């Protein structure tokens, strides 16, 4: 089980997207820089940005797919075991209620 919450993961994803956009803007701003070294650095950065953007897209797609699969598995379990699901939900509610009342 992951120690990061969905909100934390979303925040990291947003930070990565903003970093990519900032790097692209920086590349546009330095486009007037001439010389072989500057051109090589820009080309490497552009390639890495392209790769990072693609990997980010792939990661998002994989996360969406795994979420859909988990939802389908949960739905199938609830349909196959409605009383057991109700008992689990009641127990979880009781535990959460006890934890809240302790504060």
Number of C-alpha atoms within 10 A of each C-alpha: 3 5 6 9 9 10 9 11 11 12 12 12 15 12 12 15 15 12 13 18 14 12 15 16 12 12 17 11 10 12 12 10 12 9 8 9 10 14 15 11 12 19 13 12 15 16 12 13 17 14 12 15 16 12 12 15 12 12 13 13 12 12 12 12 12 12 12 12 12 12 12 12 12 13 12 12 13 14 11 11 11 12 11 12 15 12 11 12 12 12 12 12 12 12 12 11 11 11 10 9 8 6 5
